[in-house]
Amino acid sequence: MTASTAHLTIRGEGVAGVDATIRLTPGSHILCCVYDDRPPILSLDDGPVHVSVTVPDPGHVTAADLAAARDLAAVVTRYLTDLEHHHAAQVPAPGQAA
């Protein structure tokens, strides 16, 4: 199993990019923290990689924030659906050898 990784690209003018790969395992932590007085925070933690997702302005949720969250939900749903497809293709049918 390959662990999650994070790489920082630094140039003369500072950080140029962050490349993080999260390989979900039973040890990965995925949380959604909700609050009464501010927008939620989605958190993914695995080894050296920690990712938080929230809105740019915690005092104001915009239509663009909602659109981005809907896009995220759609992509995660597609990811799940494709994983289910691949898993089903690997499981032997009843009566077949494993």
Residue frames relative to the residue before (quaternion, step in Angstrom):
aa qw qx qy qz dx dy dz
M 1.0000 0.0000 0.0000 0.0000 0.00 0.00 0.00
T 0.3072 -0.7496 0.5617 0.1678 3.55 -0.90 0.94
A 0.4171 -0.7317 0.4898 0.2253 3.54 -0.84 1.02
S 0.6174 -0.5065 0.4478 0.4022 3.53 -1.35 0.29
T 0.1229 -0.8013 0.5843 0.0376 3.55 -1.13 0.70
A 0.0807 -0.7576 0.6438 0.0713 3.52 -1.32 0.39
H 0.0443 -0.7920 0.6088 -0.0090 3.56 -0.95 0.94
L 0.2168 -0.7606 0.6048 0.0932 3.53 -1.01 0.93
T 0.1705 -0.7541 0.6238 0.1152 3.56 -0.96 0.84
I 0.0356 -0.8073 0.5883 -0.0277 3.55 -0.63 1.16
R 0.0934 -0.7747 0.6248 0.0264 3.53 -0.92 0.99
G 0.7707 -0.3722 0.2529 0.4511 3.56 -1.29 0.03
E 0.7313 0.4114 -0.2364 0.4900 3.59 1.05 -0.72
G 0.7238 -0.4188 0.2333 0.4963 3.59 1.26 0.21
V 0.7773 -0.3056 0.2392 0.4952 3.55 -1.25 -0.42
A 0.1982 -0.7998 0.5611 0.0792 3.54 -0.76 1.11
G 0.8169 -0.1310 0.0884 0.5547 3.58 1.14 -0.38
V 0.2058 -0.7332 0.6344 0.1328 3.51 -1.34 0.41
D 0.0759 -0.7760 0.6258 0.0220 3.56 -0.87 0.99
A 0.0263 0.8078 -0.5853 0.0645 3.57 -0.46 1.19
T 0.0860 -0.7663 0.6357 0.0367 3.53 -1.04 0.88
I 0.1062 -0.7786 0.6168 0.0463 3.56 -0.72 1.07
R 0.1157 -0.7632 0.6347 0.0353 3.53 -0.76 1.12
L 0.3102 -0.8082 0.4757 0.1558 3.54 -0.11 1.35
T 0.0124 0.7667 -0.6390 0.0617 3.53 -0.96 1.04
P 0.6852 -0.4420 0.3381 0.4700 3.61 -1.21 0.01
G 0.6651 0.5026 -0.3067 0.4593 3.62 1.20 -0.40
S 0.5042 0.6377 -0.4282 0.3947 3.59 1.26 -0.09
H 0.2206 -0.7620 0.5945 0.1315 3.56 -1.15 0.63
I 0.0104 -0.7693 0.6379 -0.0324 3.55 -0.80 1.08
L 0.0436 0.8151 -0.5704 0.0918 3.56 -0.58 1.18
C 0.1237 -0.7237 0.6653 0.1353 3.51 -1.30 0.42
C 0.1476 -0.7951 0.5863 0.0485 3.54 -0.46 1.25
V 0.0906 -0.8003 0.5923 0.0223 3.57 -0.71 1.10
Y 0.1509 -0.7875 0.5970 0.0257 3.52 -1.12 0.81
D 0.5440 -0.6225 0.4535 0.3330 3.57 -1.18 0.51
D 0.8133 0.3243 -0.1183 0.4685 3.57 0.98 -0.86
R 0.7753 0.1986 -0.1599 0.5779 3.62 1.22 0.25
P 0.6562 -0.5312 0.3559 0.4007 3.60 -1.21 0.38
P 0.6006 -0.5848 0.4079 0.3618 3.57 -1.21 0.49
I 0.2483 -0.7202 0.6232 0.1767 3.53 -1.38 0.26
L 0.2205 -0.7425 0.6224 0.1127 3.55 -0.86 1.06
S 0.0575 -0.8217 0.5666 -0.0223 3.57 -0.75 1.06
L 0.0507 -0.7613 0.6462 0.0160 3.56 -0.99 0.95
D 0.0233 0.8003 -0.5957 0.0633 3.57 -0.71 1.09
D 0.1945 0.7527 -0.6136 0.1380 3.54 -0.93 0.95
G 0.8335 -0.1124 0.0428 0.5393 3.57 -0.45 1.18
P 0.8414 -0.1523 0.1151 0.5055 3.57 -0.76 -1.02
V 0.6648 0.5147 -0.2901 0.4571 3.58 1.26 -0.21
H 0.0275 0.7695 -0.6343 0.0692 3.54 -0.84 1.10
V 0.0021 0.7987 -0.5997 0.0488 3.57 -0.73 1.10
S 0.0700 -0.7696 0.6337 0.0344 3.57 -0.97 0.90
V 0.1177 -0.7790 0.6141 0.0462 3.54 -1.04 0.85
T 0.2280 0.7392 -0.6121 0.1638 3.56 -0.86 0.99
V 0.6518 -0.5096 0.3811 0.4126 3.59 -1.27 -0.07
P 0.6225 -0.5743 0.3785 0.3734 3.61 -1.15 0.53
D 0.7859 0.2014 -0.0952 0.5768 3.58 0.99 -0.83
P 0.2821 -0.8055 0.4913 0.1738 3.61 -0.18 1.20
G 0.6388 0.5291 -0.3314 0.4496 3.60 1.24 -0.16
H 0.7975 0.1896 -0.0744 0.5679 3.59 1.25 -0.23
V 0.1552 -0.7730 0.6113 0.0684 3.59 -0.61 1.16
T 0.1974 -0.8132 0.5437 0.0648 3.56 -0.70 1.15
A 0.6613 -0.4635 0.4010 0.4324 3.54 -1.34 0.12
A 0.6225 0.5334 -0.3389 0.4617 3.60 1.07 -0.68
D 0.6116 0.5366 -0.3443 0.4685 3.61 1.07 -0.70
L 0.6584 0.5005 -0.3025 0.4738 3.57 0.96 -0.88
A 0.6438 0.5188 -0.3218 0.4613 3.59 0.96 -0.84
A 0.6545 0.5038 -0.3123 0.4693 3.60 0.95 -0.83
A 0.6514 0.5049 -0.3138 0.4714 3.61 0.99 -0.81
R 0.6347 0.5118 -0.3273 0.4775 3.59 1.04 -0.74
D 0.6265 0.5223 -0.3315 0.4741 3.59 1.02 -0.77
L 0.6385 0.5222 -0.3172 0.4679 3.58 0.97 -0.87
A 0.6641 0.5013 -0.3029 0.4647 3.60 0.88 -0.93
A 0.6517 0.5157 -0.3162 0.4575 3.61 0.95 -0.81
V 0.6709 0.4872 -0.2990 0.4723 3.58 0.94 -0.86
V 0.6417 0.5035 -0.3265 0.4775 3.61 0.99 -0.77
T 0.6266 0.5245 -0.3327 0.4708 3.60 1.03 -0.74
R 0.6429 0.5061 -0.3185 0.4787 3.60 0.99 -0.80
Y 0.6211 0.5420 -0.3265 0.4624 3.60 1.00 -0.85
L 0.6743 0.4953 -0.2862 0.4670 3.58 0.87 -0.99
T 0.6557 0.5213 -0.3089 0.4504 3.57 0.89 -0.94
D 0.6847 0.4740 -0.2923 0.4701 3.59 0.91 -0.86
L 0.6088 0.5281 -0.3524 0.4758 3.62 1.06 -0.68
E 0.6446 0.5194 -0.3218 0.4596 3.59 0.94 -0.86
H 0.6278 0.5388 -0.3209 0.4611 3.58 1.03 -0.82
H 0.6874 0.4741 -0.2803 0.4735 3.58 0.86 -0.98
H 0.6388 0.5226 -0.3264 0.4608 3.59 0.99 -0.79
A 0.6577 0.5120 -0.3074 0.4590 3.59 0.90 -0.90
A 0.6507 0.5216 -0.3154 0.4528 3.59 1.03 -0.75
Q 0.6783 0.4912 -0.2798 0.4695 3.61 1.18 -0.52
V 0.6298 0.5390 -0.3336 0.4490 3.60 1.17 -0.53
P 0.4179 -0.7165 0.4922 0.2642 3.61 -0.71 1.03
A 0.5104 -0.6263 0.4942 0.3210 3.55 -1.09 0.71
P 0.6325 -0.5170 0.3853 0.4291 3.63 -1.12 0.48
G 0.7810 0.2968 -0.2427 0.4930 3.56 -0.90 0.98
Q 0.6319 0.5001 -0.3374 0.4865 3.62 1.25 -0.20
A 0.5156 -0.6242 0.4866 0.3284 3.56 -1.15 0.60
A 0.4873 -0.6708 0.4810 0.2852 3.55 -1.12 0.69
